[in-house]
Amino acid sequence: MFKILCMIITIETSGIQEVEQLLQVLKSLDIKNVNINGAPPKPQPVITKGDKKLDPRALFGIWQGKPRTLEQVRSTAWKRNWNI
């Protein structure tokens, strides 16, 4: 009596040449059911380009009359709680 087995094998390759060699071997073995699934694409972050029309020279000297430290800018702008 024979037992029918169904098996799924996952093989990771490092290039198209290895895939082609593997397919040649499988074809030579006369395997009837061969499915090839590529790796799912990795999710990419959405990047929005900034406005390139802004003239940064207009911002020079913005705090000329009131010099500030980086900590003063952060505390005023973001109101962050740094003690967390």
CNS distance restraints for C-alpha pairs under 8 A (distance, minus, plus):
assign (resid  13 and name CA) (resid  18 and name CA) 6.16 0.50 0.50
assign (resid  13 and name CA) (resid  19 and name CA) 6.60 0.50 0.50
assign (resid  14 and name CA) (resid  18 and name CA) 6.95 0.50 0.50
assign (resid  15 and name CA) (resid  19 and name CA) 6.76 0.50 0.50
assign (resid  16 and name CA) (resid  20 and name CA) 6.22 0.50 0.50
assign (resid  17 and name CA) (resid  21 and name CA) 6.28 0.50 0.50
assign (resid  18 and name CA) (resid  22 and name CA) 6.11 0.50 0.50
assign (resid  19 and name CA) (resid  23 and name CA) 6.15 0.50 0.50
assign (resid  20 and name CA) (resid  24 and name CA) 6.31 0.50 0.50
assign (resid  21 and name CA) (resid  25 and name CA) 6.44 0.50 0.50
assign (resid  22 and name CA) (resid  26 and name CA) 6.29 0.50 0.50
assign (resid  23 and name CA) (resid  27 and name CA) 6.06 0.50 0.50
assign (resid  24 and name CA) (resid  28 and name CA) 6.17 0.50 0.50
assign (resid  25 and name CA) (resid  29 and name CA) 6.44 0.50 0.50
assign (resid  26 and name CA) (resid  30 and name CA) 6.58 0.50 0.50
assign (resid  26 and name CA) (resid  31 and name CA) 6.18 0.50 0.50
assign (resid  27 and name CA) (resid  31 and name CA) 6.46 0.50 0.50
assign (resid  55 and name CA) (resid  59 and name CA) 7.87 0.50 0.50
assign (resid  56 and name CA) (resid  60 and name CA) 7.16 0.50 0.50
assign (resid  63 and name CA) (resid  67 and name CA) 5.54 0.50 0.50
assign (resid  63 and name CA) (resid  68 and name CA) 7.29 0.50 0.50
assign (resid  68 and name CA) (resid  72 and name CA) 6.12 0.50 0.50
assign (resid  68 and name CA) (resid  73 and name CA) 6.79 0.50 0.50
assign (resid  69 and name CA) (resid  73 and name CA) 6.48 0.50 0.50
assign (resid  70 and name CA) (resid  74 and name CA) 6.24 0.50 0.50
assign (resid  71 and name CA) (resid  75 and name CA) 6.09 0.50 0.50
assign (resid  72 and name CA) (resid  76 and name CA) 6.12 0.50 0.50
assign (resid  73 and name CA) (resid  77 and name CA) 5.88 0.50 0.50
assign (resid  74 and name CA) (resid  78 and name CA) 5.70 0.50 0.50
assign (resid  74 and name CA) (resid  79 and name CA) 7.13 0.50 0.50
assign (resid  74 and name CA) (resid  80 and name CA) 7.58 0.50 0.50
assign (resid  75 and name CA) (resid  79 and name CA) 5.04 0.50 0.50
assign (resid  75 and name CA) (resid  80 and name CA) 6.44 0.50 0.50
